[in-house]
Amino acid sequence: MVPWSTPDLSEITLVLKALLDKAIQNSSLPAGNITTSCDSPETARTAGQCYLTLYMLHIGRDPYWRNTPVSGPRPQLNNAQPLSLNLSYLLTAYCEKDFVLEQRAMSIALQAIHSSSIMTKSIIQSDDPSSPLLPNCEFVISIEADTIEEMSRLWQAFTVPIRLSALIRASVIFIAPDSAMPLPAVPPSVANLAVAPDPAAATTPLLFAGGGLQSPPVPPSADPSQITSVTGPLVAVGGSTLTIAGNGLDLVSAVEVFLSVPGTTTEWNVTNPWRQGTEPSELDLALPAIYADPATSLPPPPAAMPAPGLYNLTVGSGSFRSNAIPLVIAPQVDGVTNPPLLEPDASGLYRIAGAGFLPSNATTLKFGTASLSYSTATTPGAGEFNVNATGTAISFKPPSATQGSYPVLLAVNGFAASTGWVVVM
């Protein structure tokens, strides 16, 4: 479980003040005229008034949370971890000429702190039902053991004489880093395509080679500069746009585009509507957004994307084909946010929307390094997942795990989705 966090330390002080206010209001002791304050103790010195002051005196790093387990599969920078703090408060009671009321005010405060040593959401809301502060917090408040010598040295920092006081500690308080978790980088790639300018006039076809860039759909917040060329096969998902560089792609011998299954005779003519325009050095393809039905493989290309897997892409005319370039069709994951944190529903199930999922063992899901088991049950159990009949949704329940961040790695027929989610426990 990721620690809660607050953007404002004054929220902690206001929560503790509400605790003291309620304790004074509900006390069985004659509370008299007691006023709570969070200002420096030398400012609470009005004659005839009893003050109970809770002043934030010092902030320090918590030594035990400083080296928490890193988030994600690789070590993170220091500013990727939440800042863990211990807050020290000086609790003082002052009443100019009524020591009984002064000590009674301190008694009420110490009893309240001792009785509510773990501050939770329910305690905060019971102290102040209208409070919007710290909706998911949990921290400890305790009374520190200090000698009279230590307290005397502490009071030397103030301009008033020492008064009845105690040190209170609130811990551990978390402040989240300001930077958001980056989106997974989109993995583009380069490929070669070659055609013969005139296969009938050449005994040895002259080959022209070039590079290609794939651009699958990415969230609007993604940085387009993340799409860079690297060596490897093209990777596409439903709705992708492929731009393949080459030469002679406007020739009569290269007017058609074909997608085939390697090692078989299965081939689809995907020229219309995949091919977009005719350029001599560029082949632009707009792939369909839908995938074929996982049960019937209908509709076939070009109306829909085939099941995720490795395919060959060629151009040609009639029986002539150029050299083939590999094209990986990957499953599609929709709605990935920035940061890509996946939250469970009310039943504790995590749900992934997309397309190209196969309701069989051909779909694999990893939770961190743990492989989840495919299940045909309507509701998967711990460490299991299922796929709906249309291949557009996955539901899973993680296995028991320690706190940390776990990437959810989805693959179909051995080919991974280009984007994914992260689950934080």
NURO-820562 format. One record per residue (C-alpha): x, y, z; residue number from 1. Coordinates in Angstrom, 2 decimals. Layout:
N
c1:X	c2:Y	c3:Z	seq:NUM .
...
//
This chain:
425
c1:0.00	c2:0.00	c3:0.00	seq:1 .
c1:1.37	c2:3.38	c3:-1.01	seq:2 .
c1:1.62	c2:5.87	c3:1.88	seq:3 .
c1:-0.99	c2:8.61	c3:1.96	seq:4 .
c1:0.30	c2:12.15	c3:1.61	seq:5 .
c1:-0.64	c2:15.74	c3:2.36	seq:6 .
c1:0.36	c2:18.81	c3:0.34	seq:7 .
c1:0.07	c2:21.08	c3:3.41	seq:8 .
c1:1.47	c2:20.39	c3:6.89	seq:9 .
c1:-0.98	c2:22.85	c3:8.42	seq:10 .
c1:-3.67	c2:20.20	c3:7.76	seq:11 .
c1:-2.02	c2:18.01	c3:10.41	seq:12 .
c1:-2.05	c2:20.90	c3:12.89	seq:13 .
c1:-5.72	c2:21.67	c3:12.21	seq:14 .
c1:-6.65	c2:18.01	c3:12.71	seq:15 .
c1:-4.88	c2:17.95	c3:16.10	seq:16 .
c1:-6.52	c2:21.24	c3:17.11	seq:17 .
c1:-9.95	c2:19.74	c3:16.32	seq:18 .
c1:-9.06	c2:16.79	c3:18.57	seq:19 .
c1:-8.26	c2:19.15	c3:21.47	seq:20 .
c1:-11.37	c2:21.28	c3:20.88	seq:21 .
c1:-13.62	c2:18.23	c3:21.03	seq:22 .
c1:-11.87	c2:16.92	c3:24.16	seq:23 .
c1:-12.44	c2:20.25	c3:25.96	seq:24 .
c1:-16.07	c2:20.37	c3:24.82	seq:25 .
c1:-16.83	c2:16.81	c3:25.98	seq:26 .
c1:-14.72	c2:16.79	c3:29.15	seq:27 .
c1:-16.41	c2:15.77	c3:32.41	seq:28 .
c1:-14.11	c2:18.19	c3:34.23	seq:29 .
c1:-15.12	c2:21.84	c3:34.69	seq:30 .
c1:-13.27	c2:23.21	c3:31.68	seq:31 .
c1:-14.00	c2:26.85	c3:32.33	seq:32 .
c1:-12.70	c2:29.37	c3:29.80	seq:33 .
c1:-10.10	c2:27.38	c3:27.83	seq:34 .
c1:-9.07	c2:28.57	c3:24.37	seq:35 .
c1:-6.99	c2:26.44	c3:22.01	seq:36 .
c1:-4.35	c2:28.03	c3:19.80	seq:37 .
c1:-1.68	c2:26.89	c3:17.34	seq:38 .
c1:0.38	c2:30.09	c3:17.52	seq:39 .
c1:3.72	c2:30.47	c3:19.25	seq:40 .
c1:3.23	c2:30.23	c3:23.05	seq:41 .
c1:4.49	c2:33.75	c3:23.81	seq:42 .
c1:1.49	c2:35.22	c3:21.94	seq:43 .
c1:-1.06	c2:33.58	c3:24.30	seq:44 .
c1:-0.79	c2:35.79	c3:27.37	seq:45 .
c1:-4.14	c2:37.52	c3:27.91	seq:46 .
c1:-5.06	c2:38.13	c3:31.56	seq:47 .
c1:-8.01	c2:36.09	c3:32.84	seq:48 .
c1:-7.87	c2:33.66	c3:29.92	seq:49 .
c1:-6.63	c2:30.04	c3:29.95	seq:50 .
c1:-4.74	c2:29.05	c3:26.79	seq:51 .
c1:-3.94	c2:25.59	c3:25.51	seq:52 .
c1:-1.35	c2:26.03	c3:22.75	seq:53 .
c1:-0.18	c2:23.41	c3:20.26	seq:54 .
c1:2.76	c2:24.89	c3:18.33	seq:55 .
c1:4.68	c2:23.08	c3:15.58	seq:56 .
c1:8.22	c2:23.44	c3:16.80	seq:57 .
c1:10.38	c2:21.17	c3:14.68	seq:58 .
c1:10.31	c2:18.98	c3:11.54	seq:59 .
c1:12.67	c2:16.05	c3:10.96	seq:60 .
c1:13.08	c2:13.16	c3:8.52	seq:61 .
c1:11.78	c2:9.80	c3:9.69	seq:62 .
c1:14.82	c2:7.47	c3:9.71	seq:63 .
c1:12.86	c2:4.26	c3:9.08	seq:64 .
c1:10.87	c2:5.38	c3:6.03	seq:65 .
c1:13.80	c2:7.19	c3:4.45	seq:66 .
c1:14.95	c2:4.04	c3:2.60	seq:67 .
c1:11.60	c2:2.54	c3:1.68	seq:68 .
c1:11.40	c2:-0.14	c3:-1.03	seq:69 .
c1:11.66	c2:1.47	c3:-4.45	seq:70 .
c1:8.56	c2:1.74	c3:-6.63	seq:71 .
c1:8.47	c2:-0.05	c3:-9.96	seq:72 .
c1:10.66	c2:-2.71	c3:-11.53	seq:73 .
c1:13.81	c2:-0.56	c3:-11.40	seq:74 .
c1:15.38	c2:1.74	c3:-8.78	seq:75 .
c1:13.87	c2:5.23	c3:-8.78	seq:76 .
c1:15.34	c2:8.65	c3:-8.12	seq:77 .
c1:15.12	c2:9.96	c3:-4.56	seq:78 .
c1:12.42	c2:12.48	c3:-5.51	seq:79 .
c1:10.22	c2:9.64	c3:-6.79	seq:80 .
c1:9.66	c2:8.51	c3:-3.17	seq:81 .
c1:7.37	c2:10.34	c3:-0.73	seq:82 .
c1:9.05	c2:12.58	c3:1.86	seq:83 .
c1:8.58	c2:11.01	c3:5.31	seq:84 .
c1:8.52	c2:13.40	c3:8.28	seq:85 .
c1:8.20	c2:13.49	c3:12.06	seq:86 .
c1:6.51	c2:16.64	c3:13.39	seq:87 .
c1:7.33	c2:17.88	c3:16.89	seq:88 .
c1:4.76	c2:20.07	c3:18.68	seq:89 .
c1:5.15	c2:22.07	c3:21.90	seq:90 .
c1:1.94	c2:21.70	c3:23.94	seq:91 .
c1:1.64	c2:24.42	c3:26.60	seq:92 .
c1:-1.01	c2:25.50	c3:29.09	seq:93 .
c1:-1.18	c2:29.06	c3:30.48	seq:94 .
c1:-3.51	c2:30.75	c3:32.91	seq:95 .
c1:-2.10	c2:33.81	c3:34.67	seq:96 .
c1:-3.58	c2:33.29	c3:38.17	seq:97 .
c1:-5.37	c2:29.95	c3:38.11	seq:98 .
c1:-2.98	c2:27.00	c3:38.26	seq:99 .
c1:-5.90	c2:24.58	c3:38.68	seq:100 .
c1:-7.46	c2:25.53	c3:35.36	seq:101 .
c1:-4.03	c2:25.57	c3:33.72	seq:102 .
c1:-3.23	c2:22.02	c3:34.85	seq:103 .
c1:-6.77	c2:20.86	c3:34.10	seq:104 .
c1:-6.42	c2:22.08	c3:30.50	seq:105 .
c1:-3.17	c2:20.13	c3:30.14	seq:106 .
c1:-4.82	c2:17.03	c3:31.68	seq:107 .
c1:-7.66	c2:17.12	c3:29.14	seq:108 .
c1:-5.20	c2:17.51	c3:26.26	seq:109 .
c1:-2.92	c2:14.67	c3:27.35	seq:110 .
c1:-5.86	c2:12.33	c3:27.92	seq:111 .
c1:-7.19	c2:13.08	c3:24.41	seq:112 .
c1:-3.78	c2:12.42	c3:22.82	seq:113 .
c1:-3.32	c2:9.20	c3:24.78	seq:114 .
c1:-6.84	c2:7.98	c3:23.90	seq:115 .
c1:-6.45	c2:8.73	c3:20.16	seq:116 .
c1:-2.84	c2:7.72	c3:19.62	seq:117 .
c1:-3.56	c2:6.54	c3:16.06	seq:118 .
c1:-5.30	c2:9.23	c3:14.04	seq:119 .
c1:-7.47	c2:7.66	c3:11.34	seq:120 .
c1:-10.10	c2:8.88	c3:8.91	seq:121 .
c1:-12.93	c2:7.91	c3:11.29	seq:122 .
c1:-11.41	c2:9.79	c3:14.25	seq:123 .
c1:-10.81	c2:12.92	c3:12.18	seq:124 .
c1:-14.38	c2:12.90	c3:10.88	seq:125 .
c1:-15.79	c2:12.30	c3:14.37	seq:126 .
c1:-13.83	c2:15.31	c3:15.68	seq:127 .
c1:-15.08	c2:17.52	c3:12.86	seq:128 .
c1:-17.72	c2:15.90	c3:10.57	seq:129 .
c1:-17.49	c2:18.78	c3:8.06	seq:130 .
c1:-13.69	c2:18.61	c3:7.78	seq:131 .
c1:-12.34	c2:17.89	c3:4.27	seq:132 .
c1:-8.83	c2:17.37	c3:5.64	seq:133 .
c1:-6.76	c2:14.22	c3:5.12	seq:134 .
c1:-9.49	c2:11.87	c3:3.83	seq:135 .
c1:-7.20	c2:8.81	c3:3.71	seq:136 .
c1:-4.62	c2:9.54	c3:6.38	seq:137 .
c1:-3.31	c2:7.45	c3:9.24	seq:138 .
c1:-0.58	c2:8.65	c3:11.60	seq:139 .
c1:0.50	c2:8.31	c3:15.22	seq:140 .
c1:0.58	c2:10.99	c3:17.92	seq:141 .
c1:2.56	c2:10.38	c3:21.10	seq:142 .
c1:3.83	c2:12.18	c3:24.20	seq:143 .
c1:7.61	c2:12.40	c3:24.18	seq:144 .
c1:9.75	c2:11.70	c3:27.24	seq:145 .
c1:12.00	c2:14.71	c3:27.92	seq:146 .
c1:13.97	c2:15.77	c3:31.00	seq:147 .
c1:13.53	c2:19.11	c3:32.73	seq:148 .
c1:17.00	c2:20.10	c3:31.46	seq:149 .
c1:15.97	c2:19.46	c3:27.85	seq:150 .
c1:12.74	c2:21.40	c3:28.29	seq:151 .
c1:14.60	c2:24.29	c3:29.93	seq:152 .
c1:16.97	c2:24.55	c3:26.98	seq:153 .
c1:13.96	c2:24.46	c3:24.68	seq:154 .
c1:12.23	c2:27.36	c3:26.45	seq:155 .
c1:15.35	c2:29.50	c3:26.12	seq:156 .
c1:14.32	c2:29.99	c3:22.47	seq:157 .
c1:11.21	c2:31.91	c3:23.58	seq:158 .
c1:10.99	c2:35.40	c3:25.06	seq:159 .
c1:8.68	c2:34.42	c3:27.94	seq:160 .
c1:9.28	c2:32.37	c3:31.11	seq:161 .
c1:8.90	c2:28.61	c3:31.01	seq:162 .
c1:5.33	c2:27.37	c3:31.44	seq:163 .
c1:3.65	c2:23.99	c3:31.90	seq:164 .
c1:4.49	c2:22.11	c3:28.69	seq:165 .
c1:4.97	c2:18.77	c3:26.96	seq:166 .
c1:6.43	c2:17.63	c3:23.65	seq:167 .
c1:4.05	c2:15.88	c3:21.23	seq:168 .
c1:5.19	c2:13.99	c3:18.15	seq:169 .
c1:3.09	c2:13.27	c3:15.02	seq:170 .
c1:4.50	c2:10.60	c3:12.71	seq:171 .
c1:4.89	c2:9.45	c3:10.03	seq:172 .
c1:3.69	c2:12.32	c3:7.81	seq:173 .
c1:4.12	c2:11.90	c3:4.06	seq:174 .
c1:4.49	c2:14.55	c3:1.36	seq:175 .
c1:4.27	c2:13.12	c3:-2.17	seq:176 .
c1:6.81	c2:14.19	c3:-4.83	seq:177 .
c1:5.70	c2:16.93	c3:-7.20	seq:178 .
c1:6.56	c2:15.01	c3:-10.39	seq:179 .
c1:4.05	c2:12.61	c3:-11.95	seq:180 .
c1:4.93	c2:9.05	c3:-12.92	seq:181 .
c1:5.90	c2:9.05	c3:-16.64	seq:182 .
c1:3.89	c2:7.11	c3:-19.16	seq:183 .
c1:5.43	c2:3.94	c3:-20.62	seq:184 .
c1:7.40	c2:4.89	c3:-23.73	seq:185 .
c1:5.82	c2:3.95	c3:-27.05	seq:186 .
c1:8.15	c2:1.43	c3:-28.78	seq:187 .
c1:8.39	c2:2.48	c3:-32.45	seq:188 .
c1:10.66	c2:0.68	c3:-34.91	seq:189 .
c1:12.30	c2:0.75	c3:-38.36	seq:190 .
c1:11.76	c2:-1.73	c3:-41.17	seq:191 .
c1:12.88	c2:-2.15	c3:-44.78	seq:192 .
c1:10.70	c2:-2.57	c3:-47.87	seq:193 .
c1:11.94	c2:-3.31	c3:-51.38	seq:194 .
c1:10.19	c2:-3.62	c3:-54.76	seq:195 .
c1:11.28	c2:-4.26	c3:-58.34	seq:196 .
c1:10.57	c2:-1.25	c3:-60.56	seq:197 .
c1:9.67	c2:-3.46	c3:-63.51	seq:198 .
c1:9.79	c2:-7.21	c3:-62.81	seq:199 .
c1:9.00	c2:-8.07	c3:-66.45	seq:200 .
c1:12.02	c2:-6.14	c3:-67.78	seq:201 .
c1:14.63	c2:-7.29	c3:-65.27	seq:202 .
c1:16.04	c2:-10.79	c3:-64.83	seq:203 .
c1:17.35	c2:-9.76	c3:-61.41	seq:204 .
c1:14.91	c2:-7.36	c3:-59.69	seq:205 .
c1:16.50	c2:-4.14	c3:-58.55	seq:206 .
c1:15.74	c2:-3.73	c3:-54.84	seq:207 .
c1:15.20	c2:-0.42	c3:-53.12	seq:208 .
c1:15.43	c2:-0.29	c3:-49.36	seq:209 .
c1:14.20	c2:2.26	c3:-46.86	seq:210 .
c1:13.09	c2:2.75	c3:-43.26	seq:211 .
c1:9.64	c2:2.85	c3:-41.67	seq:212 .
c1:8.02	c2:4.42	c3:-38.60	seq:213 .
c1:5.04	c2:3.10	c3:-36.69	seq:214 .
c1:2.81	c2:5.35	c3:-34.59	seq:215 .
c1:0.16	c2:3.53	c3:-32.53	seq:216 .
c1:-2.49	c2:5.65	c3:-30.82	seq:217 .
c1:-1.16	c2:7.27	c3:-27.63	seq:218 .
c1:-2.94	c2:9.24	c3:-24.89	seq:219 .
c1:-3.28	c2:13.00	c3:-25.62	seq:220 .
c1:-0.84	c2:13.76	c3:-22.81	seq:221 .
c1:1.94	c2:11.63	c3:-24.30	seq:222 .
c1:5.02	c2:13.38	c3:-25.63	seq:223 .
c1:5.29	c2:12.87	c3:-29.45	seq:224 .
c1:9.08	c2:13.08	c3:-29.13	seq:225 .
c1:8.95	c2:9.66	c3:-27.45	seq:226 .
c1:8.23	c2:8.14	c3:-30.90	seq:227 .
c1:11.77	c2:7.49	c3:-32.18	seq:228 .
c1:13.17	c2:5.07	c3:-34.71	seq:229 .
c1:14.87	c2:1.88	c3:-33.52	seq:230 .
c1:15.81	c2:-1.33	c3:-35.25	seq:231 .
c1:13.23	c2:-4.11	c3:-35.26	seq:232 .
c1:9.86	c2:-5.14	c3:-36.69	seq:233 .
c1:6.95	c2:-2.77	c3:-36.98	seq:234 .
c1:4.50	c2:-2.97	c3:-34.10	seq:235 .
c1:0.88	c2:-1.92	c3:-34.58	seq:236 .
c1:-2.40	c2:-1.93	c3:-32.69	seq:237 .
c1:-5.94	c2:-1.19	c3:-33.81	seq:238 .
c1:-6.16	c2:2.32	c3:-35.24	seq:239 .
c1:-2.40	c2:2.60	c3:-35.83	seq:240 .
c1:-0.93	c2:4.60	c3:-38.67	seq:241 .
c1:2.16	c2:3.08	c3:-40.33	seq:242 .
c1:4.57	c2:5.13	c3:-42.44	seq:243 .
c1:7.03	c2:2.97	c3:-44.37	seq:244 .
c1:9.86	c2:4.52	c3:-46.39	seq:245 .
c1:11.20	c2:3.00	c3:-49.60	seq:246 .
c1:11.58	c2:3.61	c3:-53.33	seq:247 .
c1:9.40	c2:2.86	c3:-56.30	seq:248 .
c1:6.29	c2:2.48	c3:-54.20	seq:249 .
c1:4.22	c2:4.34	c3:-56.83	seq:250 .
c1:5.03	c2:1.84	c3:-59.60	seq:251 .
c1:2.39	c2:-0.34	c3:-61.20	seq:252 .
c1:4.10	c2:-3.39	c3:-59.69	seq:253 .
c1:3.57	c2:-1.98	c3:-56.18	seq:254 .
c1:-0.01	c2:-0.76	c3:-56.30	seq:255 .
c1:-1.41	c2:-3.39	c3:-53.92	seq:256 .
c1:-0.64	c2:-4.11	c3:-50.27	seq:257 .
c1:-0.78	c2:-7.63	c3:-48.83	seq:258 .
c1:-0.80	c2:-9.01	c3:-45.29	seq:259 .
c1:0.05	c2:-12.68	c3:-44.82	seq:260 .
c1:0.70	c2:-15.30	c3:-42.16	seq:261 .
c1:4.35	c2:-16.46	c3:-42.30	seq:262 .
c1:4.78	c2:-20.09	c3:-43.39	seq:263 .
c1:1.20	c2:-20.45	c3:-44.68	seq:264 .
c1:-0.79	c2:-19.59	c3:-47.79	seq:265 .
c1:-3.11	c2:-17.27	c3:-45.84	seq:266 .
c1:-2.96	c2:-13.82	c3:-47.40	seq:267 .
c1:-5.24	c2:-10.78	c3:-47.40	seq:268 .
c1:-5.31	c2:-7.93	c3:-49.90	seq:269 .
c1:-5.54	c2:-4.90	c3:-47.61	seq:270 .
c1:-5.01	c2:-2.18	c3:-50.21	seq:271 .
c1:-8.45	c2:-0.70	c3:-49.61	seq:272 .
c1:-8.93	c2:0.99	c3:-47.24	seq:273 .
c1:-5.51	c2:0.53	c3:-45.56	seq:274 .
c1:-3.36	c2:2.26	c3:-48.19	seq:275 .
c1:-3.51	c2:6.05	c3:-48.01	seq:276 .
c1:-2.30	c2:7.75	c3:-51.21	seq:277 .
c1:0.57	c2:6.88	c3:-53.54	seq:278 .
c1:4.08	c2:8.29	c3:-53.06	seq:279 .
c1:7.30	c2:6.99	c3:-54.66	seq:280 .
c1:9.23	c2:6.89	c3:-51.37	seq:281 .
c1:6.53	c2:6.44	c3:-48.76	seq:282 .
c1:3.83	c2:3.91	c3:-47.99	seq:283 .
c1:1.16	c2:5.15	c3:-45.56	seq:284 .
c1:-1.22	c2:2.64	c3:-43.98	seq:285 .
c1:-4.23	c2:3.39	c3:-41.76	seq:286 .
c1:-5.16	c2:0.21	c3:-39.88	seq:287 .
c1:-8.75	c2:-0.52	c3:-38.76	seq:288 .
c1:-9.65	c2:0.23	c3:-35.17	seq:289 .
c1:-11.48	c2:-3.05	c3:-34.56	seq:290 .
c1:-10.14	c2:-6.60	c3:-34.19	seq:291 .
c1:-11.74	c2:-9.72	c3:-35.65	seq:292 .
c1:-14.09	c2:-11.66	c3:-33.39	seq:293 .
c1:-11.91	c2:-14.04	c3:-31.33	seq:294 .
c1:-14.35	c2:-16.94	c3:-31.83	seq:295 .
c1:-14.93	c2:-16.68	c3:-35.61	seq:296 .
c1:-12.00	c2:-14.54	c3:-36.87	seq:297 .
c1:-14.62	c2:-12.43	c3:-38.64	seq:298 .
c1:-14.55	c2:-9.97	c3:-40.21	seq:299 .
c1:-11.13	c2:-10.72	c3:-41.76	seq:300 .
c1:-8.69	c2:-8.03	c3:-42.95	seq:301 .
c1:-8.99	c2:-5.43	c3:-44.34	seq:302 .
c1:-12.27	c2:-4.86	c3:-42.47	seq:303 .
c1:-10.66	c2:-5.69	c3:-39.12	seq:304 .
c1:-7.30	c2:-6.44	c3:-37.54	seq:305 .
c1:-6.41	c2:-10.15	c3:-37.28	seq:306 .
c1:-5.60	c2:-11.69	c3:-33.91	seq:307 .
c1:-2.36	c2:-10.44	c3:-32.33	seq:308 .
c1:0.68	c2:-12.19	c3:-33.78	seq:309 .
c1:3.52	c2:-11.93	c3:-36.33	seq:310 .
c1:2.58	c2:-11.21	c3:-39.96	seq:311 .
c1:4.34	c2:-10.32	c3:-43.23	seq:312 .
c1:3.65	c2:-7.09	c3:-45.10	seq:313 .
c1:4.40	c2:-6.82	c3:-48.82	seq:314 .
c1:3.47	c2:-4.74	c3:-51.86	seq:315 .
c1:2.97	c2:-6.06	c3:-55.34	seq:316 .
c1:0.58	c2:-6.64	c3:-58.20	seq:317 .
c1:-1.02	c2:-9.84	c3:-59.41	seq:318 .
c1:1.26	c2:-12.69	c3:-58.38	seq:319 .
c1:4.34	c2:-10.46	c3:-57.92	seq:320 .
c1:5.38	c2:-9.63	c3:-54.36	seq:321 .
c1:8.14	c2:-7.48	c3:-52.93	seq:322 .
c1:10.35	c2:-8.76	c3:-50.14	seq:323 .
c1:8.35	c2:-9.09	c3:-46.91	seq:324 .
c1:8.83	c2:-7.01	c3:-43.80	seq:325 .
c1:7.64	c2:-8.35	c3:-40.41	seq:326 .
c1:4.65	c2:-6.66	c3:-38.81	seq:327 .
c1:3.70	c2:-7.44	c3:-35.21	seq:328 .
c1:0.04	c2:-6.86	c3:-34.39	seq:329 .
c1:-0.22	c2:-6.37	c3:-30.63	seq:330 .
c1:-3.22	c2:-6.32	c3:-28.29	seq:331 .
c1:-4.64	c2:-2.88	c3:-27.62	seq:332 .
c1:-5.02	c2:-1.41	c3:-24.11	seq:333 .
c1:-7.39	c2:1.56	c3:-23.82	seq:334 .
c1:-7.72	c2:4.41	c3:-21.36	seq:335 .
c1:-4.20	c2:4.35	c3:-19.87	seq:336 .
c1:-3.84	c2:7.48	c3:-17.74	seq:337 .
c1:-0.85	c2:9.57	c3:-16.69	seq:338 .
c1:0.37	c2:8.28	c3:-14.27	seq:339 .
c1:-0.82	c2:4.81	c3:-15.38	seq:340 .
c1:-2.22	c2:3.74	c3:-11.99	seq:341 .
c1:-4.97	c2:1.10	c3:-12.18	seq:342 .
c1:-7.49	c2:1.14	c3:-9.32	seq:343 .
c1:-9.76	c2:-1.74	c3:-8.21	seq:344 .
c1:-13.54	c2:-1.62	c3:-8.27	seq:345 .
c1:-15.73	c2:-2.05	c3:-5.18	seq:346 .
c1:-15.36	c2:-5.86	c3:-5.33	seq:347 .
c1:-11.55	c2:-5.72	c3:-5.42	seq:348 .
c1:-11.31	c2:-6.66	c3:-9.12	seq:349 .
c1:-9.04	c2:-4.80	c3:-11.54	seq:350 .
c1:-10.40	c2:-4.32	c3:-15.07	seq:351 .
c1:-8.51	c2:-3.66	c3:-18.32	seq:352 .
c1:-10.36	c2:-2.41	c3:-21.41	seq:353 .
c1:-9.03	c2:-2.76	c3:-24.94	seq:354 .
c1:-9.20	c2:-5.11	c3:-27.93	seq:355 .
c1:-7.48	c2:-8.12	c3:-29.43	seq:356 .
c1:-7.63	c2:-10.22	c3:-26.24	seq:357 .
c1:-8.24	c2:-13.93	c3:-26.76	seq:358 .
c1:-10.45	c2:-15.77	c3:-24.20	seq:359 .
c1:-7.98	c2:-18.63	c3:-23.84	seq:360 .
c1:-4.51	c2:-19.47	c3:-22.57	seq:361 .
c1:-3.17	c2:-17.58	c3:-25.61	seq:362 .
c1:-3.64	c2:-14.47	c3:-23.45	seq:363 .
c1:-1.14	c2:-14.14	c3:-20.60	seq:364 .
c1:-1.08	c2:-11.64	c3:-17.77	seq:365 .
c1:1.75	c2:-10.94	c3:-15.36	seq:366 .
c1:1.46	c2:-9.03	c3:-12.11	seq:367 .
c1:5.03	c2:-7.86	c3:-11.62	seq:368 .
c1:6.99	c2:-11.10	c3:-11.99	seq:369 .
c1:4.07	c2:-13.36	c3:-10.99	seq:370 .
c1:2.08	c2:-15.02	c3:-13.79	seq:371 .
c1:-1.68	c2:-14.98	c3:-13.25	seq:372 .
c1:-3.73	c2:-18.05	c3:-14.21	seq:373 .
c1:-6.35	c2:-17.89	c3:-16.95	seq:374 .
c1:-9.82	c2:-18.69	c3:-15.60	seq:375 .
c1:-13.18	c2:-19.31	c3:-17.24	seq:376 .
c1:-15.02	c2:-18.34	c3:-14.05	seq:377 .
c1:-17.26	c2:-15.28	c3:-14.14	seq:378 .
c1:-15.36	c2:-13.83	c3:-11.19	seq:379 .
c1:-11.66	c2:-14.69	c3:-11.05	seq:380 .
c1:-10.06	c2:-15.62	c3:-7.74	seq:381 .
c1:-6.80	c2:-14.35	c3:-6.27	seq:382 .
c1:-4.00	c2:-14.76	c3:-8.81	seq:383 .
c1:-6.46	c2:-15.35	c3:-11.69	seq:384 .
c1:-7.85	c2:-13.43	c3:-14.67	seq:385 .
c1:-10.57	c2:-13.90	c3:-17.27	seq:386 .
c1:-11.33	c2:-12.49	c3:-20.73	seq:387 .
c1:-14.80	c2:-11.64	c3:-22.00	seq:388 .
c1:-16.17	c2:-13.37	c3:-25.11	seq:389 .
c1:-15.61	c2:-10.38	c3:-27.41	seq:390 .
c1:-11.96	c2:-9.98	c3:-26.40	seq:391 .
c1:-12.42	c2:-6.41	c3:-25.23	seq:392 .
c1:-12.08	c2:-6.67	c3:-21.44	seq:393 .
c1:-9.95	c2:-8.45	c3:-18.85	seq:394 .
c1:-10.76	c2:-8.79	c3:-15.15	seq:395 .
c1:-8.17	c2:-9.96	c3:-12.63	seq:396 .
c1:-7.50	c2:-10.21	c3:-8.94	seq:397 .
c1:-3.85	c2:-9.93	c3:-7.84	seq:398 .
c1:-2.19	c2:-12.54	c3:-5.68	seq:399 .
c1:-1.23	c2:-11.54	c3:-2.16	seq:400 .
c1:1.71	c2:-9.17	c3:-2.40	seq:401 .
c1:3.81	c2:-6.88	c3:-0.26	seq:402 .
c1:3.57	c2:-3.12	c3:-0.66	seq:403 .
c1:5.08	c2:-1.73	c3:-3.83	seq:404 .
c1:4.36	c2:-0.98	c3:-7.48	seq:405 .
c1:3.60	c2:-3.85	c3:-9.85	seq:406 .
c1:3.49	c2:-3.43	c3:-13.66	seq:407 .
c1:0.67	c2:-5.34	c3:-15.34	seq:408 .
c1:2.21	c2:-7.06	c3:-18.40	seq:409 .
c1:-0.32	c2:-8.23	c3:-21.00	seq:410 .
c1:0.52	c2:-10.41	c3:-24.01	seq:411 .
c1:-1.50	c2:-12.31	c3:-26.61	seq:412 .
c1:0.13	c2:-15.15	c3:-28.58	seq:413 .
c1:3.40	c2:-14.10	c3:-26.98	seq:414 .
c1:3.23	c2:-10.47	c3:-28.19	seq:415 .
c1:2.98	c2:-7.80	c3:-25.50	seq:416 .
c1:0.77	c2:-4.73	c3:-25.49	seq:417 .
c1:2.76	c2:-1.56	c3:-26.17	seq:418 .
c1:1.19	c2:0.30	c3:-23.21	seq:419 .
c1:0.01	c2:-0.93	c3:-19.85	seq:420 .
c1:-0.97	c2:-0.23	c3:-16.28	seq:421 .
c1:0.74	c2:-0.16	c3:-12.90	seq:422 .
c1:-0.94	c2:-1.41	c3:-9.72	seq:423 .
c1:0.22	c2:0.01	c3:-6.39	seq:424 .
c1:-0.32	c2:-2.13	c3:-3.29	seq:425 .
//
